[in-house]
Amino acid sequence: MNDTILSVRDVTKNYQLGKTLIPALKGISFDIHEGEFLSIVGPSGCGKSTLLNLIGCIDKATSGSVTFQGVDLASLNDDQEAEIRLNKIGFIFQSFNLVAVLNVVENIEFPLLMRKVPKAERRKIVEHLIDVVGLSEFVGHKPDELSGGQRQRVAIARALVNQPRLVIADEPTANLDSETSMTIMEAMKRLNREDKVSFIFSTHNELIEKYAKRVIRLKDGLIVGDHVIGGQ
């Protein structure tokens, strides 16, 4: 196994709901290594999305530590968190989060514009990713002209455009049919295999779970299983 890129240690996360304290995570620990293809599985409400939000600098743990490439995420200020989200961690959301007025190319290259990457370099990176996710015939289309699966492939390419070492996908196939879900997973698997990008994705879809190389099972805010499998 390659170097550890993320360590979660004794992490808890509580939410205040009126006068009631809701424990979403109750003390979990695990590591993610470079090149992993890891699935977080469990029923709704088990803490999957909460965990991904902590890893992705969207939220902070109540206690414990989340360390990414040797940096304790709790120690970062807002600007430093934004920098990690832009340059080191990619996100794939089940709702796609595409910009409606931009076409496929423009949506994918948007993070590169934020970094002021030169046009020639932007186009080279974007063209490669469009080929990888199989959208060459749709480059001029806007989101409302694409199917759900095509939109998710745009979202995958956008998440990878800054060449992050870790990509977080929260229920990436929740709104897709089984055939489209397999296409999405194959695209992610190819990027994992060829570019050694680490993926961590949450799901309760048994079909998607079959693609993982490693599965962590959550129940009631606790890890109840962590095992390596062959994947496909």
CORMOVEN-V932454 format. One record per residue. N is the residue number from 1. RES is the residue in one small letter. OMEGA is omega as a letter, one per 40 degrees, with the letter a starting at -180 (999 if undefined). BURIAL is 1 if it has 24 or more other ideal C-beta (glycine too) atoms within 12 Angstrom, else 0. Layout:
BEGIN
N&RES&OMEGA&BURIAL, N&RES&OMEGA&BURIAL
END
This chain:
BEGIN
1&m&a&0, 2&n&a&0, 3&d&i&0, 4&t&i&0, 5&i&a&1, 6&l&i&1, 7&s&i&1, 8&v&a&1, 9&r&i&0, 10&d&a&0, 11&v&i&1, 12&t&i&1, 13&k&i&1, 14&n&i&0, 15&y&i&0, 16&q&i&0, 17&l&a&0, 18&g&i&0, 19&k&a&0, 20&t&i&0, 21&l&a&0, 22&i&i&0, 23&p&a&1, 24&a&i&1, 25&l&a&1, 26&k&i&1, 27&g&a&1, 28&i&a&1, 29&s&i&1, 30&f&i&1, 31&d&i&1, 32&i&a&1, 33&h&i&1, 34&e&i&0, 35&g&i&1, 36&e&i&1, 37&f&a&1, 38&l&i&1, 39&s&i&1, 40&i&a&1, 41&v&i&1, 42&g&a&1, 43&p&i&0, 44&s&i&0, 45&g&a&0, 46&c&i&1, 47&g&a&1, 48&k&a&1, 49&s&i&1, 50&t&i&1, 51&l&a&1, 52&l&i&1, 53&n&i&1, 54&l&i&1, 55&i&a&1, 56&g&i&1, 57&c&i&1, 58&i&a&1, 59&d&i&1, 60&k&i&1, 61&a&i&1, 62&t&i&1, 63&s&a&0, 64&g&a&1, 65&s&i&1, 66&v&a&1, 67&t&a&1, 68&f&a&1, 69&q&i&0, 70&g&a&0, 71&v&i&0, 72&d&a&1, 73&l&i&1, 74&a&a&1, 75&s&a&0, 76&l&i&0, 77&n&a&0, 78&d&a&0, 79&d&i&0, 80&q&i&0, 81&e&i&1, 82&a&i&0, 83&e&i&0, 84&i&i&1, 85&r&a&1, 86&l&a&1, 87&n&a&1, 88&k&a&1, 89&i&i&1, 90&g&a&1, 91&f&i&1, 92&i&a&1, 93&f&i&1, 94&q&i&1, 95&s&i&0, 96&f&i&1, 97&n&i&0, 98&l&i&1, 99&v&a&0, 100&a&a&0, 101&v&a&0, 102&l&i&1, 103&n&a&1, 104&v&a&1, 105&v&a&1, 106&e&i&1, 107&n&a&1, 108&i&a&1, 109&e&a&1, 110&f&i&1, 111&p&i&1, 112&l&i&1, 113&l&i&1, 114&m&i&0, 115&r&i&0, 116&k&i&0, 117&v&a&0, 118&p&a&0, 119&k&a&0, 120&a&i&0, 121&e&i&0, 122&r&a&1, 123&r&i&0, 124&k&i&0, 125&i&a&1, 126&v&i&1, 127&e&i&0, 128&h&a&0, 129&l&i&1, 130&i&i&1, 131&d&a&0, 132&v&a&1, 133&v&i&1, 134&g&a&1, 135&l&a&1, 136&s&a&0, 137&e&a&0, 138&f&a&1, 139&v&a&1, 140&g&a&0, 141&h&i&1, 142&k&a&0, 143&p&a&1, 144&d&i&0, 145&e&a&0, 146&l&i&1, 147&s&i&0, 148&g&i&1, 149&g&i&1, 150&q&i&1, 151&r&a&1, 152&q&i&1, 153&r&i&1, 154&v&a&1, 155&a&i&1, 156&i&a&1, 157&a&i&1, 158&r&i&1, 159&a&a&1, 160&l&a&1, 161&v&i&1, 162&n&i&1, 163&q&i&1, 164&p&i&1, 165&r&i&1, 166&l&i&1, 167&v&i&1, 168&i&a&1, 169&a&a&1, 170&d&a&1, 171&e&a&1, 172&p&a&1, 173&t&a&1, 174&a&a&1, 175&n&a&0, 176&l&i&1, 177&d&a&0, 178&s&a&0, 179&e&i&0, 180&t&i&1, 181&s&i&1, 182&m&i&0, 183&t&i&1, 184&i&a&1, 185&m&i&1, 186&e&i&1, 187&a&i&1, 188&m&a&1, 189&k&i&1, 190&r&i&1, 191&l&i&1, 192&n&a&1, 193&r&a&0, 194&e&a&0, 195&d&i&1, 196&k&i&0, 197&v&i&1, 198&s&i&1, 199&f&i&1, 200&i&a&1, 201&f&i&1, 202&s&i&1, 203&t&i&1, 204&h&a&1, 205&n&a&1, 206&e&i&0, 207&l&a&1, 208&i&i&1, 209&e&a&1, 210&k&a&0, 211&y&a&1, 212&a&i&1, 213&k&a&1, 214&r&a&1, 215&v&i&1, 216&i&a&1, 217&r&i&1, 218&l&i&1, 219&k&i&0, 220&d&i&0, 221&g&a&1, 222&l&i&1, 223&i&i&1, 224&v&i&0, 225&g&i&0, 226&d&a&1, 227&h&i&0, 228&v&i&0, 229&i&a&0, 230&g&a&0, 231&g&i&1, 232&q&999&0
END
